């Protein structure tokens, strides 16, 4: 008989003690009581009762139904809680107590882990922006004149941010193909994905206060994978001159697990070489440390890997995005979510959306279950990612999945 316990993880487990992402879950016995959990291998630590059992001064924060109070508590508390969790899960003297509060991951239901305040989506990949420019402006300059001078973004819809696994209903709206004389109304014919990385704000800022890159760690609680579903035909008809609207606002899926920023220290890397001089507040040196992240993303469509976008190739860093988002004095709120925009690399298999992968439908993907240009009803998309961890280990980001349901 094996003496193994939930605390015994394989050395290559992506959710070991160097990770410890936060989520919110319920159990079948208590479906109306959401509470904070911390993922450890294939188990979830019921964080509030565990904190009480160990006499933690942070027990009240960990007994909440959402992460927002913990996120608002600030970086010194985040670091203290993380140190406690790691001690409870790894110190031999705590094993007999902490094991009582570990629940099998398959036995819990995961929920949106934080209340989303505002949502901002950026356009930070030079490879993605260049490909889109070539698709829509053949023969012209791929990038707009402002692209190398500031992180372009837009405000999205916070109320339609949903947790991984939530069905995505095919949106309806106005569509007009170039060869059609007038718009028609109906289900999107060009439903797409966008493989992105999201950053979750914890500590708020005051209206009128600029948040410099050097304060990034003080305000950003954690990181998650994000799929910003996109109806390309609705978007193409509506976006001039004000940008994305109904083609984006129907659903944005995020992981059920928020990885603490400190868990990704070993993944920090320098961003790509700058080709244009930057204004002072966007200078990479203003951050005080490398702010690129070496995240390796996989895009899986109906069980088949179709792309592996590298986040290290992103031109604009999350610290630059935060600095630009607040440079006009816009305030941060606990629960603000800002996303990188589609992550794409220089190679064809590194493109993070179907628009690029199929070159706007010209080059269909050849899959074992048939060709794909854009998503069909019943298709399931899963995003996963890992990053380098301490001492050659790997850190996993919680997956994001969604299946397309027919238009309502």
N, C-alpha and C positions, 0 to 999 in steps of 0.2 A: 504494500500500500504506500502511495506517495505521501510525503510530508509537505508537499508544496502548498503554499497559501496564495491568496490574491496579491500579496506583497512581493512574490517571487516573479520578476519579469525577465524575459530574455534580454540579453545585452543589446539587441538591435531593435527593441520595442520603441516605436516612435513617440510614445506617450509615457515616458518614464519620468524620473524625478527631476530631470533638467527641463521639463516642459510644463506640466501642471496647468493646463488650460481650464478656464472657468466656464460653466454652463448653468442652465436652470432645468430642473427635471421634476416630474411627478411619478408616483408609483401607482400600480393598479389598486392597491389597498387604500390609497389616499389621493384620488385623482384631482381633488380640489385644493391641494396644498402644494403649490410650486415652491421649490427651494433650491438654494445654490448647491451645485455639485462641482467637484474637481475631478477631471479624468485622470485615471492612473491605469495604464494598460487597458484591459477590457472591463474595467470596473469604474464605478463612480463613487467618490467619497462624499457622503452626506455631511457637508462641511459644517453646518450649524451645530447639530448635536455633537459632532466630533470636537468642535471648538469648546463647547460647554464641558465635555468630559475632561478636556485637558486644562480647563480653567483659563482659557484665553480671554484677554480683555477685548478681543475683536469678535466675540461670539455674536453680539447683536447684529453686526454688519453681515455676518455669514448666515444669519437666520432669515434674511429678507427674501421676498419672492422674486426679486430682480437684482441685477448687479449694480444698478444705479447708485444706491447709497455707498457701496464699497468703492465704486469708481469715483464718486465725489469726494471721498475721504483724502485723496491726494497721495503723492508718491511715497512719502515716508511710511504711510500705513500699508500701501501696496507691497512694499518691500518687506515690512515686518510680517504681514500675513503670509507672504510667499515663503519666508524663512521658517515660519511655524509649520506650514503644511509640509514642507520638505522634511523637517525634523520628525513630524508625526509618522510620515510614510517610510522613512529610511532608518531611523534610530532603533536598534534592536530592543531597547527598553520600552519603546512605545508600541511594539507590534501587537501585543495581546489586547490592547485597548483599541487601536485604530482599525483593526481588522473587523471589529463589530459594526463599523459604519461604512464598510465597502459593499456596494450593491452591484450585481452583474449589469453591465451596460445594456445587454439585451432585455433586461427586465424593467427598464425605465422608459418613460416617454420624455423626449427632449423638447424644449420650447424656445421661443425667441428669448435670448438671455438678458437683453436689456431693452428698456423703453427708448425708442429712437426719437431724438429731439429734432434735428435737421439732417438732411442728406445732401451731400455735394458730390458730384461725379467729375473727375478730371479726365484729361486727354494726354497722358504723360509719356506714352511710348512713341518715340520718333519713328520706329519701324511701322507701327500701326497707322499713325497719322500720315506717313508717306505713302503707304499702300492705299489707304482710303483716298488720298489726293490723286493718286495715279488712276484709280478706278473711276472717280467722278470728274476729274479734270485732266483727261489724257492730253498730253502735249503741253500742259501748263506746269507751273511750279507745284510740286507735290505738297509743300508746306506753305501755309499762309505766312505773311510777313512778320506777324507777331509771335509765331510759335516758339522760336528759339530765345525769346526775351521774357516770356512769362508762362506759368502753368495755366493753360486754358481749362476752364471748368464751367459747370452750370449747376443750379440748384434743382435737385430732384424732389421726389415725393416721398416723405418719410413714412406716410401711412400705409404704403404698399411694400415696405420692406418685410419680408417673410422669412421664417426659419427654413433651413434645409429640409427637404422632403415634402414641402407644401406643393400640391399640384399647381401647375401654371396653366390657366385657361387661355386658350388662343384669343388674343384681343381682336376686337372689331373696330373699324374706323374708316376714314376716307382714304382711298388709294387712287393713284393716277399714274399709270405707266406712261413712258414718253410717247408711245404710239397711240394712246387713247385720247379722244377729243375732250373728254371731261371726266371729273372724278366719279367714282362709284363708291358705294358703302358695302362693307362686308368683312369677313374674317381676313386677317393678315395672310398674305401668300408667301411672305419672305420673313418668317420668324427665325430669329437668330439668338445666339448667346454672346456674352462678353465675359471672358475669363479675367477677373480682376482681383485685387487685394484691397481689403477695407481696413481703415484705421478708426478706432473707437476712442472718442474723447472722454476723459474722466473729469479732470479739474477744469472748471469753467473760467472764463475771463470776463472782465468788465467791459461794457460798451465804451468804445473810444480807445481801448487798450490794444496795442499791437503785440502780437505774440512772436518773438523772434525765433529763428531756427534753434538757437541755443536753449530754448525753453521747451523744445519738443518732448523730451522725456518727462517733464513736469506735468504735461497736459494730456498726453496720449497714453491710455490705459493698456491697450492691446491691439492685436492684429487678427484678422479673419479672412478667409476666402469669401469671394462674392461673385455672383453671376448676375449681371445687369441685362436681363432679357430685353431684346430689341426687335421691334416690328419695323424692318427696314423700309417697307413700302409706305407705311403710314408716316414714318420719319422723313422719308425723302420728299413727300408732298407738303409736309407741314413746317419743316425746320427753317426755311428762309422767311423772315430775317432774324427771328428770335431764338432759334435753336430747338433742341429736343423738347417734346411735350408728351402727347398721347402715345407716341411710338416707344416711349421708355417707361411711362409712369404706371403701367399695369402690374408690374412685379419686379422686385429685386430680391434675389435669394442670398441669404448669408448663412454661414456655418452656425451650428448650435454651440460651438466652442470658440472662446476668445483666448488666444494665446498671449500671455503677458509679454510686453515689449522686452523686458529683461531676459526672457528665455531665448531671444534671438541675437544676443550679443555676438556669438561666434559667427553669425551669418552677415555681419555688417561688412560692407565693401564700398569702395569708391564708385561713384557714378561714372557714366561714360565721359570721355573727354569733351570739354565744352568747345564749341566752334564759334560762339559769339560771346562778347563780353556781357557780363550780367551786372545789373544794378546791385548796390551794396547789400540790400536786405536779402538778395537771392544768392549771393556768393556762397560757394560750398564751404569756404573757410569760416563763414559766420556760424555754422553749426557746431564747430569745435570738435567734431568727430566724423568719420565716414557715415553717411546716412543712406547709402544704397543698401539693399538687402538681397542676399543670394538665396532666393526661393525658387525651387524647381517645381513647376506646376504641370499637371497632366490633365488633359481634357478627354473624357471618355464618353463616347456616344453609343448607346445600346451595347455596352460591354466592350467596345473597341476603342483603343487609344488613337485619337486622330491628331493630337497636337501636344507639344511639350514646351510651353512658353517659359522663357527665363526672365524672372523679375529683375535680375541684376542688370538687364539691358535697358531698363527704364531711364529715360533722359532726366526727368524731373523726380526728385526724391519726395517722400512724404513730408519731411521737414520743410522743404521749399513750398510745398502745397499749403501746409498749415500757415507758414509765414505770409504767403500771398493772400490766403483766404481772410486773414485778419489785418492786413496792412492798411485797409481803409477804416479800421476801428470796429469792424463787425465783431460781435462778442461770440464766445464759445459757450455752449451749454453742455452739461453732463448728458451723455447719450448722443451727442453729435456723431455722425458717421460720415467719413469722407473716403472716396474710393479712387483708385489709381487710374481708372480707365482701362481699356483693353490692354492686356499684356501680350506683346508680340516681340519676337526676336528676328534676326536677320534671315533665317532660313525658312523655306516654305512650311516645314513641319513644326515651326515655332509660332505660328500665327494663332491668336487667341479668339478668333470669331470665324463663323462660316462665311461671312462676306469676303474676308481675305482668303480663307482656305480654298474656297471655290471660285475666287475672283469674280464675285457678284453673280455666281451661278454659271459662269462660262465653263468651269472645269469641275464637274461633279466629283464628290468623294466616292470612291469605289469601296463599299463595305460588304462584308459577307452577307448581310441581310438586304442588300440593294444599294442603289445609288442615292446620294443625298446632295442637294444644293442648299436647301434650307430645311428647317425642322418640320416633320410631319406629326400628326396626331399620334400619340402613343410613344413617341421617342422619349428616351430618358438621357439626360446629360448629368455627368458626375465630374466635379472638379476635386482633385486632391493635390497636395503639395508637401514637400519636405524641405528642410533647411539644414545646413551644417550646425552641429551642436558642439559642446565642449569635448575635447579629447577624442575627436574623430567620430563622435556619435551623430545621430540624426534627430531632428525635431520635426514632428508631424503637425501640420495644420488640419483642423477638423474639416471633413469633406463638405461639399455643397452639392446637393442633388435636387433634381426637379424633373417631373414627367409632364409632357404636354397633353392637356385635355382639350377636347373639341370646343369650339366657340359656343358660348351659352346662347 
